[in-house]
Amino acid sequence: MKQVRVLIVDDSPSMRAALTRILSGDPEIEVVGAAPEPHTARDMIKELNPDVLTLDVEMPGMDGLSFLERIMRLRPMPVVMCSSLTAAGAEVSIEALRLGAVDCIAKPSGGPAELALGAEQLRATVKGAARSQARRGNIAPAAARPPAPSAAGQGPFRDVVIAIGASTGGVEALFNVLGELPTDCPPVLVVQHMPAAFTASFAARLDRGCAVRVVEATDGAQLQRGTVYIAPGGLQHMVLDGRTNGRIKLVAADPVNGHRPSVDMLFDSVARLGKSAVGAILTGMGTDGANGMLAMREAGARTFGQSREDCVVWGMPRAALLAGAVETETSLSAMAGAILAASRGKYQER
């Protein structure tokens, strides 16, 4: 594998030095430059043609989102956002991911163990971003999005639960899919791999942009129609406790497939519903969700995987497809329609 060429953009000299030291410690990564602000970065991008850009979320005196928007419009490339885990940083990071950034990671901090783990995650994220498919940021602002289609005249929904898993590139994908769900859709459970400090902001941002209600899941919450439950990041897995009219259970357990919450844990719990479940696995790195989705399909659930062509990273959907877990590959633009049709018992394979 050829070296991944990285350009670092951060206003802090000490952070530029730290990121350079961490990334240069991997023989598969070459740091080709470090810029203190976007204007310098723009010229360096033209001169150096990097494979991946790491971009500071919060830089005083400039609009980082405007810079990201310009990059994704004029010169789409994999961008990894580096954020401090604050409420303000989370809000900006979620918007950056919506606009097409591949991933967002926390800036290295803490003691030796935390720094080592953060360094490992940073290097893995940058190498994964280099393999991703850069996409032009073309999502309409929430205020400009058309309302979700009415369910009137399309038939009633069955008594089902919808489970969705996503990782790298999933923020943009979820805005697209959830933005098309009507207000009376079946309950939706979502695991999106994301830092713990971000999931509450993510749920709130989705709630503002979707017709359905979107909340961060809480332990013991009773599932309700027209509501999407985002698994909180951090120390617990989100599973379904009981049957279709059940409750959410947050489980303190070890990471599964390197993740907590894990898509596999969610899908495994929903598989108990058999034909009363619909599953979808969206863009993401790794294999999380493949085994759980296979359990869902074998139990009679309808299962969908995002097609390779419009995944940012065709990792999780690929693993699920190879495992025989995906009944139908579906483009992102058709995913919501397929999920809704299956929830009405009307989905027909093409």
PERAZI-V441042 format. One record per residue. RES is the residue in one letter. PHI is phi in degrees with one decimal (NA if undefined). NEAR is the number of other ideal C-beta (glycine too) atoms within 12 Angstrom. Layout:
# PERAZI-V441042
RES|PHI|NEAR, RES|PHI|NEAR
This chain:
# PERAZI-V441042
M|NA|11, K|-71.4|12, Q|-64.2|20, V|-84.2|32, R|-92.3|30, V|-118.5|43, L|-112.7|40, I|-98.2|44, V|-123.6|41, D|-158.7|39, D|-77.9|26, S|-92.1|24, P|-58.6|15, S|-68.3|16, M|-72.8|30, R|-59.4|31, A|-66.6|18, A|-65.2|26, L|-65.1|39, T|-62.3|30, R|-63.7|21, I|-64.8|32, L|-69.2|43, S|-69.0|26, G|-73.8|21, D|-103.9|24, P|-63.8|13, E|-90.9|23, I|-124.9|36, E|-123.5|25, V|-84.1|36, V|-89.5|26, G|178.2|29, A|-142.1|33, A|-113.7|36, P|-83.1|24, E|-161.8|26, P|-62.1|30, H|-63.5|19, T|-66.0|24, A|-60.6|37, R|-59.4|24, D|-67.7|15, M|-70.6|25, I|-62.3|32, K|-64.3|18, E|-77.4|15, L|-100.0|24, N|49.1|16, P|-70.2|37, D|-81.1|33, V|-139.1|44, L|-115.8|48, T|-100.4|49, L|-126.2|54, D|-65.9|40, V|-72.8|41, E|-115.6|30, M|-119.4|32, P|-63.5|13, G|81.9|12, M|-153.2|25, D|-107.0|18, G|-61.3|36, L|-67.4|31, S|-63.4|21, F|-64.9|34, L|-63.1|43, E|-57.2|27, R|-65.4|26, I|-59.7|36, M|-70.5|31, R|-86.4|19, L|-99.0|16, R|-147.2|23, P|-54.7|25, M|-154.8|36, P|-65.9|38, V|-121.5|50, V|-108.9|50, M|-83.9|47, C|-109.5|45, S|-126.6|40, S|-82.5|27, L|-83.1|32, T|-115.8|19, A|-61.0|17, A|-66.1|18, G|-63.2|28, A|-64.1|34, E|-59.8|26, V|-67.4|34, S|-63.7|42, I|-61.3|40, E|-64.8|38, A|-63.4|42, L|-65.4|48, R|-62.9|40, L|-81.9|38, G|121.8|42, A|-60.4|45, V|-69.5|46, D|-158.8|47, C|-137.0|50, I|-127.2|44, A|-78.1|33, K|-64.6|36, P|-57.3|35, S|-161.2|23, G|95.3|14, G|-81.1|10, P|-55.7|11, A|-66.3|12, E|-65.6|16, L|-65.6|20, A|-64.9|17, L|-65.3|21, G|-63.4|26, A|-64.7|30, E|-63.0|21, Q|-65.3|29, L|-61.4|41, R|-64.1|32, A|-64.9|27, T|-66.1|41, V|-64.1|45, K|-67.7|33, G|-66.5|35, A|-62.1|39, A|-63.3|36, R|-91.3|29, S|-83.1|35, Q|-105.1|28, A|-64.7|31, R|-125.7|33, R|-68.5|21, G|-72.8|32, N|-137.3|20, I|-81.0|28, A|-67.4|15, P|-58.4|18, A|-55.1|22, A|-65.9|9, A|-97.1|11, R|-70.6|21, P|-67.2|14, P|-63.7|17, A|-61.3|28, P|-61.8|21, S|-72.0|16, A|-81.5|24, A|-60.0|11, G|82.3|9, Q|-104.9|19, G|94.8|16, P|-75.6|19, F|-81.7|30, R|-73.3|26, D|-83.2|22, V|-127.8|38, V|-120.3|48, I|-102.0|49, A|-122.0|51, I|-129.4|52, G|-122.6|56, A|-155.8|50, S|-142.9|46, T|-57.8|45, G|85.9|45, G|-72.2|51, V|-60.6|46, E|-60.6|44, A|-62.8|45, L|-67.9|46, F|-58.7|41, N|-68.1|38, V|-70.1|45, L|-67.9|49, G|-66.8|36, E|-103.0|32, L|-83.2|42, P|-77.5|32, T|-69.2|24, D|-108.7|25, C|-68.3|42, P|-62.0|39, P|-60.9|40, V|-123.3|49, L|-109.4|48, V|-126.2|52, V|-111.1|53, Q|-119.1|53, H|-61.6|49, M|-164.6|43, P|-56.7|35, A|-56.0|21, A|-72.6|26, F|-99.8|43, T|-67.2|38, A|-64.9|28, S|-65.0|36, F|-62.9|45, A|-61.5|35, A|-64.9|24, R|-68.0|35, L|-63.5|44, D|-60.2|26, R|-71.1|24, G|-105.3|36, C|-123.8|36, A|-71.0|28, V|-73.7|38, R|-81.1|29, V|-124.4|37, V|-134.7|30, E|-77.6|36, A|-65.7|41, T|-125.7|22, D|-63.5|21, G|86.4|15, A|-62.7|27, Q|-81.9|21, L|-65.1|37, Q|-132.1|25, R|-62.1|27, G|71.4|26, T|-128.9|34, V|-108.4|46, Y|-111.8|46, I|-92.0|44, A|-63.9|49, P|-67.2|34, G|-75.5|35, G|121.5|24, L|-100.5|17, Q|-135.1|30, H|-96.6|37, M|-104.2|47, V|-132.9|37, L|-90.7|42, D|-102.1|27, G|107.8|20, R|-89.1|18, T|-49.9|30, N|-91.2|18, G|-88.7|26, R|-124.6|25, I|-84.6|39, K|-124.5|28, L|-98.6|32, V|-112.9|26, A|-81.9|17, A|-153.8|19, D|-63.3|15, P|-57.6|23, V|-117.5|31, N|56.6|31, G|81.3|21, H|-128.3|37, R|-149.6|32, P|-73.9|48, S|-112.3|37, V|-64.6|52, D|-57.4|42, M|-61.6|36, L|-63.5|53, F|-61.4|51, D|-58.2|37, S|-71.2|37, V|-77.2|51, A|-57.6|33, R|-62.5|27, L|-79.1|36, G|59.2|21, K|-70.6|25, S|-91.2|33, A|-140.0|45, V|-131.8|50, G|-121.2|58, A|-141.2|58, I|-120.1|55, L|-107.3|52, T|-46.2|48, G|170.6|46, M|-85.1|38, G|93.7|34, T|-124.5|32, D|-57.9|41, G|104.8|55, A|-64.0|36, N|-67.8|30, G|-66.1|45, M|-68.3|45, L|-62.0|29, A|-62.1|32, M|-63.1|48, R|-63.9|34, E|-65.2|23, A|-86.9|25, G|110.0|21, A|-73.6|38, R|-82.5|40, T|-132.7|46, F|-129.3|44, G|-124.3|46, Q|-65.2|49, S|-71.1|27, R|-58.2|22, E|-58.8|17, D|-118.9|28, C|-82.0|38, V|-66.9|43, V|-133.9|38, W|-89.5|35, G|-107.8|37, M|-62.2|49, P|-63.3|50, R|-64.9|28, A|-61.8|32, A|-67.1|43, L|-64.5|30, L|-65.1|20, A|-78.6|27, G|82.3|18, A|-84.8|40, V|-90.6|37, E|-74.3|28, T|-141.6|31, E|-81.2|30, T|-138.6|38, S|-67.3|25, L|-60.8|40, S|-65.8|18, A|-99.8|25, M|-63.8|42, A|-60.2|38, G|-61.9|30, A|-66.5|36, I|-61.9|44, L|-67.4|39, A|-62.5|29, A|-64.2|38, S|-71.3|40, R|-96.8|27, G|75.8|20, K|-116.6|19, Y|-72.5|27, Q|-118.9|13, E|-64.1|15, R|-81.7|11
